[in-house]
Amino acid sequence: MIIKLNKEIYPVKAVRKAVHFYRKIAAFKLKEEGGYLLVSGKPEKEDEELVRDEFLNFVLGIIRQ
Amino acid sequence: MNKILFSLNSKITSLEALYSACYVFIDKFYIYLDKKGENFIVSLQPKTQVKADPRKVEGEFRNELLNSLLREKITGNNSKIREYIIGQALYSSVPSEIDEFLSKTGEDYQEDPLGIAIPWEEKAKKRAKAGKARKKAGAK
């Protein structure tokens, strides 16, 4: 699973924080490529699509804080 | 209901307002944002299978965005007034130099040892009475 996040919208700091919070659900790896942040990894138990969607909302929540 | 996808002009919409609008919808939708050229791309995926008109959802999002933009503008316009009010509130809670000086000397600002606060008329009456008393004493 790879999540592509636009750097102009999703700050690196917030994404890093979210990756840290999700470490028990999935061991995500963060990489920068062009104007995007690539979050890659596979959840251990949960549904991939659900984890991806929840992760995206979680990042937005962190940004809003 | 499938994904709702629409674009917003980044020249009109600020990123902060977009975040605010997204935050309102975060409990009912999975939100993904992207930027292509001058446009923000917003993708809303409902969390539960509910029957809702995609157009209505998009309209509500745009309205919320307008609301956020307006709030942002008002906040910007009132920032100086807010800073002034908070400054005043904080300043009034700090004891002034005069209060500190009076507390050190043990004097009260309400005390009037030189009679400065006494009105002129009262002072004049007292002087007249004292003058009369002196005259009587001199006559005796």
N, CA and C atoms of all chains as a GROMACS GRO file, in nm:
protein
  615
    1MET      N    1   0.085  -0.120   0.000
    1MET     CA    2   0.000   0.000   0.000
    1MET      C    3   0.088   0.125   0.000
    2ILE      N    4   0.061   0.215  -0.092
    2ILE     CA    5   0.136   0.342  -0.097
    2ILE      C    6   0.036   0.458  -0.093
    3ILE      N    7   0.059   0.547  -0.001
    3ILE     CA    8  -0.027   0.666   0.009
    3ILE      C    9   0.054   0.786  -0.041
    4LYS      N   10   0.000   0.853  -0.141
    4LYS     CA   11   0.068   0.970  -0.198
    4LYS      C   12   0.010   1.098  -0.138
    5LEU      N   13   0.095   1.173  -0.074
    5LEU     CA   14   0.047   1.297  -0.011
    5LEU      C   15   0.120   1.418  -0.067
    6ASN      N   16   0.046   1.514  -0.115
    6ASN     CA   17   0.104   1.634  -0.171
    6ASN      C   18   0.171   1.718  -0.060
    7LYS      N   19   0.296   1.751  -0.080
    7LYS     CA   20   0.371   1.824   0.022
    7LYS      C   21   0.318   1.966   0.046
    8GLU      N   22   0.251   2.020  -0.055
    8GLU     CA   23   0.195   2.155  -0.040
    8GLU      C   24   0.074   2.154   0.053
    9ILE      N   25   0.012   2.038   0.067
    9ILE     CA   26  -0.109   2.027   0.150
    9ILE      C   27  -0.080   1.957   0.283
   10TYR      N   28  -0.006   1.849   0.275
   10TYR     CA   29   0.023   1.770   0.396
   10TYR      C   30   0.165   1.800   0.444
   11PRO      N   31   0.179   1.874   0.554
   11PRO     CA   32   0.313   1.905   0.604
   11PRO      C   33   0.386   1.778   0.652
   12VAL      N   34   0.515   1.775   0.626
   12VAL     CA   35   0.596   1.656   0.660
   12VAL      C   36   0.586   1.624   0.810
   13LYS      N   37   0.586   1.728   0.890
   13LYS     CA   38   0.583   1.710   1.036
   13LYS      C   39   0.457   1.634   1.079
   14ALA      N   40   0.344   1.674   1.022
   14ALA     CA   41   0.216   1.610   1.057
   14ALA      C   42   0.214   1.465   1.011
   15VAL      N   43   0.267   1.440   0.892
   15VAL     CA   44   0.268   1.303   0.838
   15VAL      C   45   0.359   1.214   0.924
   16ARG      N   46   0.474   1.270   0.960
   16ARG     CA   47   0.567   1.193   1.046
   16ARG      C   48   0.500   1.155   1.178
   17LYS      N   49   0.428   1.251   1.234
   17LYS     CA   50   0.359   1.229   1.361
   17LYS      C   51   0.255   1.116   1.344
   18ALA      N   52   0.181   1.124   1.235
   18ALA     CA   53   0.077   1.022   1.209
   18ALA      C   54   0.140   0.885   1.191
   19VAL      N   55   0.252   0.879   1.119
   19VAL     CA   56   0.323   0.750   1.098
   19VAL      C   57   0.364   0.694   1.234
   20HIS      N   58   0.410   0.782   1.321
   20HIS     CA   59   0.452   0.739   1.454
   20HIS      C   60   0.332   0.683   1.533
   21PHE      N   61   0.217   0.749   1.524
   21PHE     CA   62   0.098   0.704   1.596
   21PHE      C   63   0.045   0.571   1.541
   22TYR      N   64   0.067   0.549   1.413
   22TYR     CA   65   0.015   0.427   1.347
   22TYR      C   66   0.113   0.310   1.352
   23ARG      N   67   0.222   0.328   1.427
   23ARG     CA   68   0.327   0.225   1.424
   23ARG      C   69   0.278   0.087   1.470
   24LYS      N   70   0.175   0.084   1.557
   24LYS     CA   71   0.125  -0.045   1.605
   24LYS      C   72   0.029  -0.110   1.506
   25ILE      N   73  -0.027  -0.030   1.419
   25ILE     CA   74  -0.122  -0.082   1.319
   25ILE      C   75  -0.047  -0.126   1.193
   26ALA      N   76   0.047  -0.038   1.153
   26ALA     CA   77   0.126  -0.072   1.034
   26ALA      C   78   0.262  -0.005   1.043
   27ALA      N   79   0.364  -0.077   1.002
   27ALA     CA   80   0.499  -0.019   1.004
   27ALA      C   81   0.519   0.061   0.875
   28PHE      N   82   0.474   0.184   0.877
   28PHE     CA   83   0.484   0.269   0.757
   28PHE      C   84   0.625   0.324   0.739
   29LYS      N   85   0.660   0.341   0.614
   29LYS     CA   86   0.786   0.406   0.582
   29LYS      C   87   0.756   0.533   0.503
   30LEU      N   88   0.831   0.636   0.536
   30LEU     CA   89   0.807   0.765   0.472
   30LEU      C   90   0.920   0.799   0.377
   31LYS      N   91   0.880   0.842   0.256
   31LYS     CA   92   0.979   0.876   0.155
   31LYS      C   93   0.933   1.001   0.080
   32GLU      N   94   1.026   1.082   0.038
   32GLU     CA   95   0.989   1.200  -0.040
   32GLU      C   96   1.022   1.177  -0.186
   33GLU      N   97   0.927   1.213  -0.270
   33GLU     CA   98   0.951   1.196  -0.414
   33GLU      C   99   0.886   1.312  -0.490
   34GLY      N  100   0.968   1.398  -0.540
   34GLY     CA  101   0.915   1.516  -0.610
   34GLY      C  102   0.836   1.602  -0.514
   35GLY      N  103   0.716   1.634  -0.551
   35GLY     CA  104   0.632   1.717  -0.465
   35GLY      C  105   0.546   1.634  -0.372
   36TYR      N  106   0.576   1.505  -0.364
   36TYR     CA  107   0.489   1.417  -0.284
   36TYR      C  108   0.564   1.346  -0.173
   37LEU      N  109   0.489   1.313  -0.070
   37LEU     CA  110   0.541   1.227   0.037
   37LEU      C  111   0.479   1.089   0.012
   38LEU      N  112   0.560   0.988   0.013
   38LEU     CA  113   0.508   0.853  -0.010
   38LEU      C  114   0.513   0.775   0.121
   39VAL      N  115   0.396   0.735   0.164
   39VAL     CA  116   0.387   0.655   0.286
   39VAL      C  117   0.358   0.512   0.242
   40SER      N  118   0.451   0.424   0.269
   40SER     CA  119   0.432   0.285   0.224
   40SER      C  120   0.436   0.189   0.342
   41GLY      N  121   0.363   0.082   0.328
   41GLY     CA  122   0.359  -0.019   0.435
   41GLY      C  123   0.234  -0.104   0.422
   42LYS      N  124   0.226  -0.204   0.507
   42LYS     CA  125   0.109  -0.293   0.501
   42LYS      C  126   0.058  -0.316   0.643
   43PRO      N  127  -0.070  -0.294   0.665
   43PRO     CA  128  -0.123  -0.320   0.800
   43PRO      C  129  -0.118  -0.470   0.834
   44GLU      N  130  -0.094  -0.497   0.962
   44GLU     CA  131  -0.080  -0.638   1.003
   44GLU      C  132  -0.213  -0.713   0.999
   45LYS      N  133  -0.317  -0.652   1.054
   45LYS     CA  134  -0.446  -0.723   1.063
   45LYS      C  135  -0.557  -0.652   0.984
   46GLU      N  136  -0.563  -0.521   0.999
   46GLU     CA  137  -0.678  -0.447   0.948
   46GLU      C  138  -0.679  -0.437   0.795
   47ASP      N  139  -0.797  -0.400   0.746
   47ASP     CA  140  -0.818  -0.382   0.603
   47ASP      C  141  -0.733  -0.265   0.551
   48GLU      N  142  -0.665  -0.285   0.442
   48GLU     CA  143  -0.574  -0.184   0.386
   48GLU      C  144  -0.644  -0.052   0.355
   49GLU      N  145  -0.757  -0.067   0.287
   49GLU     CA  146  -0.830   0.053   0.243
   49GLU      C  147  -0.878   0.136   0.364
   50LEU      N  148  -0.926   0.065   0.464
   50LEU     CA  149  -0.975   0.131   0.585
   50LEU      C  150  -0.861   0.204   0.656
   51VAL      N  151  -0.747   0.136   0.667
   51VAL     CA  152  -0.630   0.197   0.734
   51VAL      C  153  -0.585   0.320   0.657
   52ARG      N  154  -0.583   0.310   0.524
   52ARG     CA  155  -0.541   0.424   0.442
   52ARG      C  156  -0.633   0.545   0.463
   53ASP      N  157  -0.765   0.518   0.456
   53ASP     CA  158  -0.862   0.628   0.472
   53ASP      C  159  -0.854   0.690   0.611
   54GLU      N  160  -0.845   0.606   0.712
   54GLU     CA  161  -0.836   0.656   0.850
   54GLU      C  162  -0.705   0.733   0.871
   55PHE      N  163  -0.599   0.685   0.809
   55PHE     CA  164  -0.469   0.751   0.820
   55PHE      C  165  -0.477   0.893   0.762
   56LEU      N  166  -0.540   0.904   0.645
   56LEU     CA  167  -0.553   1.036   0.580
   56LEU      C  168  -0.631   1.133   0.668
   57ASN      N  169  -0.740   1.085   0.727
   57ASN     CA  170  -0.818   1.171   0.816
   57ASN      C  171  -0.738   1.207   0.941
   58PHE      N  172  -0.661   1.111   0.988
   58PHE     CA  173  -0.578   1.134   1.107
   58PHE      C  174  -0.476   1.244   1.082
   59VAL      N  175  -0.416   1.242   0.964
   59VAL     CA  176  -0.318   1.347   0.928
   59VAL      C  177  -0.387   1.484   0.927
   60LEU      N  178  -0.505   1.488   0.867
   60LEU     CA  179  -0.580   1.615   0.863
   60LEU      C  180  -0.610   1.665   1.005
   61GLY      N  181  -0.646   1.572   1.090
   61GLY     CA  182  -0.674   1.607   1.231
   61GLY      C  183  -0.551   1.665   1.298
   62ILE      N  184  -0.436   1.606   1.272
   62ILE     CA  185  -0.310   1.656   1.331
   62ILE      C  186  -0.279   1.796   1.279
   63ILE      N  187  -0.300   1.815   1.148
   63ILE     CA  188  -0.274   1.947   1.088
   63ILE      C  189  -0.361   2.053   1.157
   64ARG      N  190  -0.486   2.018   1.183
   64ARG     CA  191  -0.583   2.112   1.241
   64ARG      C  192  -0.546   2.149   1.384
   65GLN      N  193  -0.477   2.056   1.453
   65GLN     CA  194  -0.436   2.084   1.592
   65GLN      C  195  -0.334   2.194   1.590
   66MET      N  196  -2.305   0.531  -0.172
   66MET     CA  197  -2.265   0.654  -0.239
   66MET      C  198  -2.116   0.647  -0.272
   67ASN      N  199  -2.082   0.678  -0.395
   67ASN     CA  200  -1.942   0.673  -0.436
   67ASN      C  201  -1.867   0.798  -0.393
   68LYS      N  202  -1.742   0.802  -0.434
   68LYS     CA  203  -1.658   0.917  -0.400
   68LYS      C  204  -1.713   1.045  -0.463
   69ILE      N  205  -1.700   1.152  -0.390
   69ILE     CA  206  -1.740   1.283  -0.444
   69ILE      C  207  -1.610   1.357  -0.473
   70LEU      N  208  -1.593   1.394  -0.597
   70LEU     CA  209  -1.467   1.457  -0.638
   70LEU      C  210  -1.495   1.594  -0.697
   71PHE      N  211  -1.426   1.694  -0.649
   71PHE     CA  212  -1.442   1.827  -0.708
   71PHE      C  213  -1.316   1.910  -0.685
   72SER      N  214  -1.303   2.017  -0.762
   72SER     CA  215  -1.182   2.100  -0.750
   72SER      C  216  -1.218   2.240  -0.701
   73LEU      N  217  -1.120   2.303  -0.639
   73LEU     CA  218  -1.137   2.440  -0.587
   73LEU      C  219  -1.018   2.523  -0.630
   74ASN      N  220  -1.046   2.644  -0.671
   74ASN     CA  221  -0.937   2.731  -0.714
   74ASN      C  222  -0.854   2.777  -0.594
   75SER      N  223  -0.724   2.750  -0.600
   75SER     CA  224  -0.636   2.784  -0.486
   75SER      C  225  -0.612   2.934  -0.474
   76LYS      N  226  -0.647   3.010  -0.580
   76LYS     CA  227  -0.631   3.156  -0.571
   76LYS      C  228  -0.741   3.216  -0.484
   77ILE      N  229  -0.856   3.148  -0.483
   77ILE     CA  230  -0.970   3.198  -0.404
   77ILE      C  231  -0.969   3.136  -0.265
   78THR      N  232  -0.934   3.008  -0.260
   78THR     CA  233  -0.940   2.933  -0.135
   78THR      C  234  -0.803   2.930  -0.066
   79SER      N  235  -0.802   2.957   0.062
   79SER     CA  236  -0.676   2.944   0.135
   79SER      C  237  -0.668   2.802   0.192
   80LEU      N  238  -0.547   2.759   0.216
   80LEU     CA  239  -0.526   2.624   0.268
   80LEU      C  240  -0.584   2.609   0.409
   81GLU      N  241  -0.571   2.716   0.488
   81GLU     CA  242  -0.624   2.712   0.625
   81GLU      C  243  -0.775   2.695   0.626
   82ALA      N  244  -0.842   2.768   0.537
   82ALA     CA  245  -0.988   2.756   0.528
   82ALA      C  246  -1.028   2.617   0.480
   83LEU      N  247  -0.948   2.562   0.390
   83LEU     CA  248  -0.976   2.427   0.339
   83LEU      C  249  -0.962   2.324   0.451
   84TYR      N  250  -0.859   2.339   0.533
   84TYR     CA  251  -0.842   2.250   0.648
   84TYR      C  252  -0.963   2.259   0.742
   85SER      N  253  -1.007   2.383   0.767
   85SER     CA  254  -1.121   2.403   0.858
   85SER      C  255  -1.246   2.335   0.805
   86ALA      N  256  -1.271   2.353   0.675
   86ALA     CA  257  -1.390   2.292   0.614
   86ALA      C  258  -1.380   2.139   0.619
   87CYS      N  259  -1.260   2.087   0.593
   87CYS     CA  260  -1.240   1.942   0.597
   87CYS      C  261  -1.268   1.888   0.736
   88TYR      N  262  -1.224   1.966   0.835
   88TYR     CA  263  -1.238   1.920   0.973
   88TYR      C  264  -1.386   1.904   1.012
   89VAL      N  265  -1.472   1.986   0.954
   89VAL     CA  266  -1.615   1.976   0.982
   89VAL      C  267  -1.671   1.844   0.925
   90PHE      N  268  -1.615   1.800   0.813
   90PHE     CA  269  -1.667   1.681   0.745
   90PHE      C  270  -1.595   1.552   0.786
   91ILE      N  271  -1.495   1.566   0.870
   91ILE     CA  272  -1.407   1.452   0.899
   91ILE      C  273  -1.478   1.336   0.970
   92ASP      N  274  -1.586   1.366   1.041
   92ASP     CA  275  -1.654   1.257   1.114
   92ASP      C  276  -1.745   1.174   1.025
   93LYS      N  277  -1.784   1.229   0.910
   93LYS     CA  278  -1.875   1.154   0.821
   93LYS      C  279  -1.808   1.106   0.693
   94PHE      N  280  -1.695   1.165   0.659
   94PHE     CA  281  -1.630   1.132   0.532
   94PHE      C  282  -1.481   1.104   0.550
   95TYR      N  283  -1.430   1.022   0.461
   95TYR     CA  284  -1.286   1.007   0.449
   95TYR      C  285  -1.242   1.110   0.346
   96ILE      N  286  -1.147   1.193   0.384
   96ILE     CA  287  -1.110   1.306   0.297
   96ILE      C  288  -0.968   1.290   0.244
   97TYR      N  289  -0.954   1.311   0.116
   97TYR     CA  290  -0.822   1.312   0.055
   97TYR      C  291  -0.807   1.441  -0.025
   98LEU      N  292  -0.695   1.509  -0.003
   98LEU     CA  293  -0.671   1.636  -0.073
   98LEU      C  294  -0.548   1.624  -0.164
   99ASP      N  295  -0.554   1.691  -0.274
   99ASP     CA  296  -0.440   1.696  -0.365
   99ASP      C  297  -0.440   1.832  -0.434
  100LYS      N  298  -0.332   1.861  -0.503
  100LYS     CA  299  -0.327   1.988  -0.575
  100LYS      C  300  -0.276   1.963  -0.715
  101LYS      N  301  -0.352   2.014  -0.811
  101LYS     CA  302  -0.308   2.002  -0.950
  101LYS      C  303  -0.311   2.141  -1.012
  102GLY      N  304  -0.193   2.191  -1.043
  102GLY     CA  305  -0.184   2.327  -1.098
  102GLY      C  306  -0.231   2.428  -0.996
  103GLU      N  307  -0.333   2.502  -1.032
  103GLU     CA  308  -0.384   2.604  -0.941
  103GLU      C  309  -0.507   2.556  -0.864
  104ASN      N  310  -0.540   2.429  -0.880
  104ASN     CA  311  -0.662   2.378  -0.817
  104ASN      C  312  -0.634   2.277  -0.706
  105PHE      N  313  -0.712   2.290  -0.599
  105PHE     CA  314  -0.713   2.187  -0.496
  105PHE      C  315  -0.813   2.081  -0.540
  106ILE      N  316  -0.776   1.956  -0.527
  106ILE     CA  317  -0.870   1.847  -0.559
  106ILE      C  318  -0.918   1.789  -0.427
  107VAL      N  319  -1.047   1.787  -0.408
  107VAL     CA  320  -1.105   1.734  -0.285
  107VAL      C  321  -1.179   1.605  -0.316
  108SER      N  322  -1.148   1.501  -0.239
  108SER     CA  323  -1.218   1.374  -0.256
  108SER      C  324  -1.284   1.337  -0.124
  109LEU      N  325  -1.415   1.318  -0.129
  109LEU     CA  326  -1.490   1.282  -0.009
  109LEU      C  327  -1.551   1.144  -0.026
  110GLN      N  328  -1.518   1.057   0.064
  110GLN     CA  329  -1.573   0.920   0.059
  110GLN      C  330  -1.654   0.900   0.187
  111PRO      N  331  -1.785   0.875   0.174
  111PRO     CA  332  -1.864   0.857   0.297
  111PRO      C  333  -1.819   0.736   0.378
  112LYS      N  334  -1.821   0.752   0.511
  112LYS     CA  335  -1.776   0.643   0.597
  112LYS      C  336  -1.879   0.530   0.600
  113THR      N  337  -2.005   0.566   0.593
  113THR     CA  338  -2.110   0.463   0.594
  113THR      C  339  -2.190   0.473   0.463
  114GLN      N  340  -2.256   0.365   0.430
  114GLN     CA  341  -2.336   0.364   0.307
  114GLN      C  342  -2.468   0.438   0.332
  115VAL      N  343  -2.464   0.566   0.315
  115VAL     CA  344  -2.586   0.646   0.333
  115VAL      C  345  -2.630   0.704   0.199
  116LYS      N  346  -2.759   0.723   0.189
  116LYS     CA  347  -2.810   0.782   0.065
  116LYS      C  348  -2.808   0.933   0.078
  117ALA      N  349  -2.713   0.993   0.013
  117ALA     CA  350  -2.705   1.139   0.016
  117ALA      C  351  -2.671   1.188  -0.124
  118ASP      N  352  -2.728   1.299  -0.159
  118ASP     CA  353  -2.705   1.355  -0.291
  118ASP      C  354  -2.562   1.413  -0.298
  119PRO      N  355  -2.477   1.360  -0.388
  119PRO     CA  356  -2.339   1.411  -0.399
  119PRO      C  357  -2.332   1.562  -0.422
  120ARG      N  358  -2.429   1.613  -0.499
  120ARG     CA  359  -2.431   1.757  -0.525
  120ARG      C  360  -2.455   1.836  -0.397
  121LYS      N  361  -2.545   1.780  -0.315
  121LYS     CA  362  -2.578   1.847  -0.189
  121LYS      C  363  -2.455   1.848  -0.096
  122VAL      N  364  -2.386   1.735  -0.091
  122VAL     CA  365  -2.266   1.725  -0.007
  122VAL      C  366  -2.160   1.825  -0.053
  123GLU      N  367  -2.140   1.830  -0.185
  123GLU     CA  368  -2.042   1.925  -0.241
  123GLU      C  369  -2.080   2.069  -0.208
  124GLY      N  370  -2.210   2.096  -0.223
  124GLY     CA  371  -2.259   2.232  -0.192
  124GLY      C  372  -2.237   2.268  -0.047
  125GLU      N  373  -2.264   2.169   0.041
  125GLU     CA  374  -2.244   2.194   0.184
  125GLU      C  375  -2.096   2.219   0.216
  126PHE      N  376  -2.011   2.144   0.147
  126PHE     CA  377  -1.867   2.162   0.168
  126PHE      C  378  -1.824   2.302   0.123
  127ARG      N  379  -1.874   2.342   0.008
  127ARG     CA  380  -1.838   2.475  -0.045
  127ARG      C  381  -1.890   2.586   0.048
  128ASN      N  382  -2.010   2.565   0.101
  128ASN     CA  383  -2.064   2.664   0.195
  128ASN      C  384  -1.978   2.672   0.321
  129GLU      N  385  -1.937   2.556   0.369
  129GLU     CA  386  -1.852   2.552   0.488
  129GLU      C  387  -1.718   2.621   0.462
  130LEU      N  388  -1.671   2.603   0.340
  130LEU     CA  389  -1.546   2.667   0.300
  130LEU      C  390  -1.561   2.820   0.300
  131LEU      N  391  -1.673   2.866   0.249
  131LEU     CA  392  -1.701   3.011   0.250
  131LEU      C  393  -1.706   3.063   0.393
  132ASN      N  394  -1.773   2.985   0.477
  132ASN     CA  395  -1.784   3.020   0.618
  132ASN      C  396  -1.644   3.033   0.681
  133SER      N  397  -1.559   2.937   0.651
  133SER     CA  398  -1.422   2.938   0.705
  133SER      C  399  -1.343   3.057   0.653
  134LEU      N  400  -1.361   3.086   0.524
  134LEU     CA  401  -1.290   3.200   0.464
  134LEU      C  402  -1.332   3.330   0.529
  135LEU      N  403  -1.462   3.342   0.554
  135LEU     CA  404  -1.515   3.464   0.617
  135LEU      C  405  -1.460   3.479   0.758
  136ARG      N  406  -1.461   3.367   0.832
  136ARG     CA  407  -1.409   3.370   0.969
  136ARG      C  408  -1.261   3.410   0.970
  137GLU      N  409  -1.189   3.356   0.872
  137GLU     CA  410  -1.046   3.385   0.860
  137GLU      C  411  -1.025   3.535   0.836
  138LYS      N  412  -1.109   3.591   0.748
  138LYS     CA  413  -1.097   3.735   0.716
  138LYS      C  414  -1.131   3.821   0.837
  139ILE      N  415  -1.239   3.784   0.907
  139ILE     CA  416  -1.279   3.861   1.026
  139ILE      C  417  -1.169   3.853   1.132
  140THR      N  418  -1.113   3.735   1.150
  140THR     CA  419  -1.004   3.717   1.247
  140THR      C  420  -0.887   3.807   1.211
  141GLY      N  421  -0.855   3.814   1.081
  141GLY     CA  422  -0.745   3.899   1.036
  141GLY      C  423  -0.774   4.045   1.061
  142ASN      N  424  -0.898   4.088   1.035
  142ASN     CA  425  -0.935   4.228   1.054
  142ASN      C  426  -0.936   4.270   1.201
  143ASN      N  427  -0.978   4.175   1.288
  143ASN     CA  428  -0.993   4.210   1.429
  143ASN      C  429  -0.870   4.177   1.513
  144SER      N  430  -0.762   4.134   1.448
  144SER     CA  431  -0.647   4.087   1.526
  144SER      C  432  -0.590   4.196   1.617
  145LYS      N  433  -0.584   4.321   1.566
  145LYS     CA  434  -0.527   4.429   1.647
  145LYS      C  435  -0.614   4.460   1.768
  146ILE      N  436  -0.746   4.462   1.745
  146ILE     CA  437  -0.838   4.491   1.855
  146ILE      C  438  -0.828   4.381   1.961
  147ARG      N  439  -0.823   4.256   1.914
  147ARG     CA  440  -0.814   4.143   2.008
  147ARG      C  441  -0.685   4.152   2.090
  148GLU      N  442  -0.576   4.183   2.021
  148GLU     CA  443  -0.448   4.195   2.091
  148GLU      C  444  -0.455   4.306   2.196
  149TYR      N  445  -0.521   4.418   2.159
  149TYR     CA  446  -0.533   4.531   2.251
  149TYR      C  447  -0.614   4.492   2.374
  150ILE      N  448  -0.729   4.424   2.351
  150ILE     CA  449  -0.817   4.384   2.463
  150ILE      C  450  -0.743   4.287   2.556
  151ILE      N  451  -0.677   4.189   2.497
  151ILE     CA  452  -0.604   4.091   2.580
  151ILE      C  453  -0.490   4.161   2.655
  152GLY      N  454  -0.422   4.252   2.584
  152GLY     CA  455  -0.314   4.328   2.647
  152GLY      C  456  -0.363   4.406   2.767
  153GLN      N  457  -0.479   4.473   2.750
  153GLN     CA  458  -0.537   4.551   2.858
  153GLN      C  459  -0.574   4.462   2.975
  154ALA      N  460  -0.635   4.348   2.944
  154ALA     CA  461  -0.679   4.255   3.049
  154ALA      C  462  -0.559   4.204   3.128
  155LEU      N  463  -0.452   4.171   3.058
  155LEU     CA  464  -0.333   4.122   3.126
  155LEU      C  465  -0.264   4.233   3.205
  156TYR      N  466  -0.261   4.353   3.145
  156TYR     CA  467  -0.193   4.466   3.209
  156TYR      C  468  -0.264   4.505   3.339
  157SER      N  469  -0.399   4.503   3.337
  157SER     CA  470  -0.474   4.545   3.456
  157SER      C  471  -0.458   4.445   3.570
  158SER      N  472  -0.425   4.320   3.537
  158SER     CA  473  -0.408   4.220   3.644
  158SER      C  474  -0.270   4.230   3.711
  159VAL      N  475  -0.178   4.299   3.644
  159VAL     CA  476  -0.044   4.316   3.703
  159VAL      C  477  -0.044   4.440   3.793
  160PRO      N  478   0.006   4.432   3.919
  160PRO     CA  479   0.008   4.550   4.006
  160PRO      C  480   0.098   4.660   3.950
  161SER      N  481   0.051   4.784   3.958
  161SER     CA  482   0.127   4.894   3.898
  161SER      C  483   0.242   4.936   3.990
  162GLU      N  484   0.332   5.018   3.936
  162GLU     CA  485   0.449   5.065   4.012
  162GLU      C  486   0.404   5.153   4.130
  163ILE      N  487   0.298   5.231   4.107
  163ILE     CA  488   0.248   5.320   4.213
  163ILE      C  489   0.196   5.237   4.330
  164ASP      N  490   0.117   5.130   4.296
  164ASP     CA  491   0.065   5.042   4.401
  164ASP      C  492   0.179   4.979   4.481
  165GLU      N  493   0.282   4.935   4.409
  165GLU     CA  494   0.397   4.872   4.476
  165GLU      C  495   0.466   4.971   4.570
  166PHE      N  496   0.482   5.096   4.520
  166PHE     CA  497   0.548   5.199   4.600
  166PHE      C  498   0.468   5.228   4.727
  167LEU      N  499   0.334   5.241   4.711
  167LEU     CA  500   0.248   5.270   4.826
  167LEU      C  501   0.249   5.157   4.927
  168SER      N  502   0.253   5.033   4.876
  168SER     CA  503   0.254   4.920   4.969
  168SER      C  504   0.386   4.915   5.048
  169LYS      N  505   0.496   4.962   4.983
  169LYS     CA  506   0.625   4.965   5.052
  169LYS      C  507   0.627   5.073   5.159
  170THR      N  508   0.573   5.192   5.126
  170THR     CA  509   0.576   5.303   5.221
  170THR      C  510   0.466   5.290   5.327
  171GLY      N  511   0.369   5.203   5.302
  171GLY     CA  512   0.261   5.182   5.398
  171GLY      C  513   0.156   5.290   5.393
  172GLU      N  514   0.159   5.372   5.286
  172GLU     CA  515   0.059   5.478   5.273
  172GLU      C  516  -0.056   5.434   5.184
  173ASP      N  517  -0.168   5.500   5.206
  173ASP     CA  518  -0.285   5.468   5.126
  173ASP      C  519  -0.315   5.588   5.036
  174TYR      N  520  -0.344   5.561   4.911
  174TYR     CA  521  -0.369   5.675   4.820
  174TYR      C  522  -0.497   5.751   4.855
  175GLN      N  523  -0.581   5.686   4.939
  175GLN     CA  524  -0.706   5.754   4.978
  175GLN      C  525  -0.684   5.852   5.094
  176GLU      N  526  -0.572   5.837   5.160
  176GLU     CA  527  -0.540   5.933   5.268
  176GLU      C  528  -0.508   6.069   5.208
  177ASP      N  529  -0.541   6.176   5.282
  177ASP     CA  530  -0.520   6.311   5.228
  177ASP      C  531  -0.462   6.401   5.338
  178PRO      N  532  -0.334   6.378   5.372
  178PRO     CA  533  -0.277   6.453   5.484
  178PRO      C  534  -0.266   6.603   5.458
  179LEU      N  535  -0.252   6.646   5.333
  179LEU     CA  536  -0.240   6.790   5.303
  179LEU      C  537  -0.375   6.855   5.270
  180GLY      N  538  -0.479   6.776   5.272
  180GLY     CA  539  -0.613   6.831   5.246
  180GLY      C  540  -0.634   6.876   5.104
  181ILE      N  541  -0.569   6.812   5.012
  181ILE     CA  542  -0.580   6.851   4.870
  181ILE      C  543  -0.719   6.822   4.816
  182ALA      N  544  -0.778   6.712   4.865
  182ALA     CA  545  -0.908   6.671   4.811
  182ALA      C  546  -1.025   6.751   4.870
  183ILE      N  547  -0.999   6.835   4.971
  183ILE     CA  548  -1.110   6.912   5.031
  183ILE      C  549  -1.148   7.028   4.939
  184PRO      N  550  -1.276   7.045   4.910
  184PRO     CA  551  -1.319   7.154   4.820
  184PRO      C  552  -1.284   7.293   4.876
  185TRP      N  553  -1.269   7.386   4.784
  185TRP     CA  554  -1.227   7.521   4.821
  185TRP      C  555  -1.327   7.587   4.918
  186GLU      N  556  -1.458   7.565   4.894
  186GLU     CA  557  -1.561   7.627   4.978
  186GLU      C  558  -1.547   7.585   5.123
  187GLU      N  559  -1.526   7.455   5.143
  187GLU     CA  560  -1.512   7.404   5.280
  187GLU      C  561  -1.390   7.466   5.349
  188LYS      N  562  -1.281   7.474   5.271
  188LYS     CA  563  -1.159   7.534   5.328
  188LYS      C  564  -1.183   7.679   5.368
  189ALA      N  565  -1.254   7.754   5.279
  189ALA     CA  566  -1.283   7.896   5.304
  189ALA      C  567  -1.369   7.913   5.430
  190LYS      N  568  -1.471   7.822   5.446
  190LYS     CA  569  -1.556   7.828   5.566
  190LYS      C  570  -1.474   7.806   5.692
  191LYS      N  571  -1.386   7.708   5.687
  191LYS     CA  572  -1.302   7.677   5.804
  191LYS      C  573  -1.214   7.796   5.840
  192ARG      N  574  -1.158   7.859   5.733
  192ARG     CA  575  -1.070   7.975   5.758
  192ARG      C  576  -1.149   8.090   5.821
  193ALA      N  577  -1.273   8.112   5.769
  193ALA     CA  578  -1.358   8.221   5.821
  193ALA      C  579  -1.390   8.197   5.968
  194LYS      N  580  -1.424   8.071   6.002
  194LYS     CA  581  -1.455   8.037   6.141
  194LYS      C  582  -1.333   8.060   6.230
  195ALA      N  583  -1.219   8.016   6.181
  195ALA     CA  584  -1.095   8.032   6.259
  195ALA      C  585  -1.063   8.180   6.280
  196GLY      N  586  -1.086   8.261   6.176
  196GLY     CA  587  -1.063   8.407   6.184
  196GLY      C  588  -1.154   8.471   6.288
  197LYS      N  589  -1.284   8.431   6.286
  197LYS     CA  590  -1.379   8.486   6.383
  197LYS      C  591  -1.338   8.450   6.525
  198ALA      N  592  -1.299   8.325   6.544
  198ALA     CA  593  -1.260   8.278   6.676
  198ALA      C  594  -1.138   8.357   6.725
  199ARG      N  595  -1.045   8.383   6.635
  199ARG     CA  596  -0.925   8.458   6.673
  199ARG      C  597  -0.962   8.602   6.714
  200LYS      N  598  -1.057   8.661   6.636
  200LYS     CA  599  -1.100   8.798   6.666
  200LYS      C  600  -1.165   8.806   6.804
  201LYS      N  601  -1.253   8.704   6.833
  201LYS     CA  602  -1.320   8.700   6.964
  201LYS      C  603  -1.218   8.690   7.076
  202ALA      N  604  -1.121   8.603   7.055
  202ALA     CA  605  -1.018   8.583   7.158
  202ALA      C  606  -0.936   8.709   7.178
  203GLY      N  607  -0.910   8.784   7.073
  203GLY     CA  608  -0.835   8.909   7.080
  203GLY      C  609  -0.914   9.017   7.154
  204ALA      N  610  -1.047   9.021   7.133
  204ALA     CA  611  -1.134   9.119   7.197
  204ALA      C  612  -1.141   9.095   7.347
  205LYS      N  613  -1.143   8.963   7.382
  205LYS     CA  614  -1.149   8.932   7.525
  205LYS      C  615  -1.017   8.972   7.591
   0.00000   0.00000   0.00000
